Amino acid sequence: MRRQAIATDYARPAALPTASFRPNANAAGQEVDSETYLREVEEEWNKKIDEQVDILVHNMVDLVDIAKVENKDHFRASQEAFQAELKAESMVQAISSLLSLTHSLKLMLLLSDEREIAQRRQEEIKILRQDIDAAKARAVELWEELAMSGPMPSNPSTINLPGEEMDISA
């Protein structure tokens, strides 16, 4: 006997339509690997930071130009005072934006996937240890072959390995 589904007012999850939240997302819908994605995100952050720093630099240069002491009439002085206020306000906005970017970067660092970073580090350590063990084993093999090849050479600066001769006097 087949049971009937229980009737509830619970909204069952359904497939969500695909949407792109990033304006420069890949239009073809192709997946990009994580390194490419991270490189693109890093470039976006660098562009945002560079834009804000450029705004600060240009406005500071303009402020210095405006602040030159010359014979100025009242109209010119009031006009330059207004320009100085606008430049200062623009600089405050750029600094506020940089502060916001800094806060976002700190949050991204704090909320990053530490397990993945630790896992990658462990994998690299494992590979390095395997390489070290392989190099040690090869050194032991060469040492044993050298020991079995007979008496040491009369010239200590020349080592005869199977198939090759090395001069270490250099």
C-alpha positions as CSV (number, residue, x, y, z in Angstrom):
1,M,0.0,0.0,0.0
2,R,1.4,3.4,-1.0
3,R,1.4,6.3,1.5
4,Q,0.1,9.7,0.6
5,A,2.4,12.6,0.9
6,I,1.7,14.7,4.0
7,A,0.0,18.0,3.1
8,T,1.8,21.0,4.6
9,D,2.1,24.7,3.9
10,Y,5.9,24.4,3.8
11,A,7.4,25.8,0.6
12,R,9.5,23.1,-1.0
13,P,12.8,24.2,-2.4
14,A,13.0,24.3,-6.2
15,A,15.7,25.1,-8.6
16,L,16.6,28.7,-8.7
17,P,17.0,30.5,-12.0
18,T,20.6,31.2,-12.9
19,A,21.5,34.8,-12.6
20,S,24.7,36.7,-12.8
21,F,25.4,39.1,-10.0
22,R,28.7,40.2,-11.4
23,P,28.5,42.7,-14.3
24,N,31.6,41.2,-16.0
25,A,30.5,37.6,-15.5
26,N,31.3,35.2,-18.4
27,A,28.4,35.6,-20.8
28,A,28.7,32.1,-22.2
29,G,28.1,30.7,-18.8
30,Q,31.4,28.8,-18.8
31,E,33.0,27.9,-15.6
32,V,36.4,29.4,-14.9
33,D,39.0,27.8,-12.7
34,S,39.6,29.2,-9.2
35,E,43.0,30.7,-10.0
36,T,41.6,32.7,-12.9
37,Y,38.7,33.8,-10.8
38,L,40.9,34.9,-8.0
39,R,43.2,36.7,-10.4
40,E,40.2,38.6,-11.8
41,V,39.0,39.5,-8.3
42,E,42.4,40.7,-7.3
43,E,42.6,42.9,-10.4
44,E,39.2,44.4,-9.6
45,W,40.3,45.2,-6.0
46,N,43.6,46.7,-7.3
47,K,41.7,48.9,-9.8
48,K,39.4,50.2,-7.1
49,I,42.3,51.0,-4.8
50,D,44.3,52.6,-7.7
51,E,41.3,54.8,-8.6
52,Q,40.9,56.1,-5.1
53,V,44.6,56.7,-4.6
54,D,44.7,58.6,-7.9
55,I,41.8,60.7,-6.8
56,L,43.7,61.5,-3.6
57,V,46.9,62.4,-5.4
58,H,45.2,64.6,-8.1
59,N,43.1,66.5,-5.5
60,M,46.1,67.0,-3.3
61,V,48.1,68.5,-6.2
62,D,45.1,70.7,-7.0
63,L,44.9,71.8,-3.4
64,V,48.6,72.8,-3.4
65,D,48.0,74.7,-6.7
66,I,45.0,76.5,-5.2
67,A,46.8,77.4,-2.0
68,K,49.5,79.5,-3.8
69,V,49.9,82.9,-2.3
70,E,49.4,85.6,-5.0
71,N,47.7,88.9,-5.4
72,K,44.1,87.8,-5.6
73,D,40.9,89.7,-5.6
74,H,38.0,88.7,-3.4
75,F,36.2,87.0,-6.2
76,R,39.2,84.8,-7.1
77,A,39.9,84.1,-3.4
78,S,36.3,83.0,-2.7
79,Q,36.3,80.9,-5.9
80,E,39.5,79.1,-4.9
81,A,38.1,78.6,-1.3
82,F,35.1,76.9,-2.8
83,Q,37.4,74.7,-5.1
84,A,39.4,73.8,-2.0
85,E,36.3,72.7,-0.2
86,L,35.3,70.6,-3.1
87,K,38.7,69.0,-3.4
88,A,38.8,68.3,0.3
89,E,35.4,66.7,0.2
90,S,36.4,64.6,-2.7
91,M,39.5,63.5,-0.8
92,V,37.4,62.6,2.3
93,Q,35.1,60.5,0.1
94,A,38.2,58.7,-1.5
95,I,39.6,58.1,2.0
96,S,36.3,56.8,3.2
97,S,36.1,54.4,0.2
98,L,39.7,53.2,0.9
99,L,38.7,52.6,4.5
100,S,35.7,50.6,3.3
101,L,37.9,48.6,0.9
102,T,40.3,47.9,3.8
103,H,37.5,46.7,6.0
104,S,36.2,44.4,3.2
105,L,39.7,43.0,2.6
106,K,40.1,42.3,6.4
107,L,36.8,40.5,6.5
108,M,37.7,38.4,3.5
109,L,40.9,37.4,5.2
110,L,39.2,36.6,8.4
111,L,36.4,34.6,6.8
112,S,38.6,32.9,4.3
113,D,38.7,29.1,4.1
114,E,41.6,28.3,6.5
115,R,41.1,24.6,6.1
116,E,41.8,24.7,2.4
117,I,45.0,26.8,3.1
118,A,46.1,24.4,5.7
119,Q,45.3,21.4,3.5
120,R,47.4,22.9,0.6
121,R,50.3,23.5,3.0
122,Q,50.1,19.9,4.2
123,E,50.1,18.6,0.7
124,E,53.1,20.7,-0.2
125,I,54.9,19.5,2.9
126,K,54.1,15.9,2.0
127,I,55.4,16.3,-1.5
128,L,58.6,17.9,-0.2
129,R,59.1,15.1,2.3
130,Q,58.7,12.6,-0.5
131,D,61.3,14.4,-2.6
132,I,63.7,14.6,0.4
133,D,63.2,10.8,1.0
134,A,63.8,10.0,-2.7
135,A,67.0,12.2,-2.7
136,K,68.2,10.5,0.5
137,A,67.6,7.0,-1.0
138,R,69.4,8.0,-4.2
139,A,72.4,9.3,-2.1
140,V,72.5,6.0,-0.1
141,E,72.5,4.0,-3.4
142,L,75.3,6.1,-4.8
143,W,77.3,5.8,-1.6
144,E,76.9,2.0,-1.6
145,E,77.9,1.7,-5.2
146,L,80.9,3.9,-4.5
147,A,81.8,1.7,-1.5
148,M,81.5,-1.5,-3.5
149,S,83.5,-0.2,-6.5
150,G,86.8,-0.9,-4.7
151,P,89.6,1.1,-3.1
152,M,89.4,4.9,-3.1
153,P,91.2,6.6,-6.0
154,S,94.7,7.8,-5.6
155,N,93.7,11.3,-6.5
156,P,91.1,12.4,-3.9
157,S,89.9,15.2,-6.1
158,T,88.5,12.7,-8.7
159,I,85.5,10.6,-7.9
160,N,84.6,7.7,-10.2
161,L,80.8,7.0,-10.2
162,P,79.4,4.2,-12.4
163,G,79.4,5.5,-15.9
164,E,80.8,8.9,-15.2
165,E,83.9,10.6,-13.8
166,M,83.7,13.9,-11.8
167,D,86.5,16.3,-11.0
168,I,85.8,18.1,-7.7
169,S,89.0,20.0,-7.5
170,A,87.4,23.2,-9.0
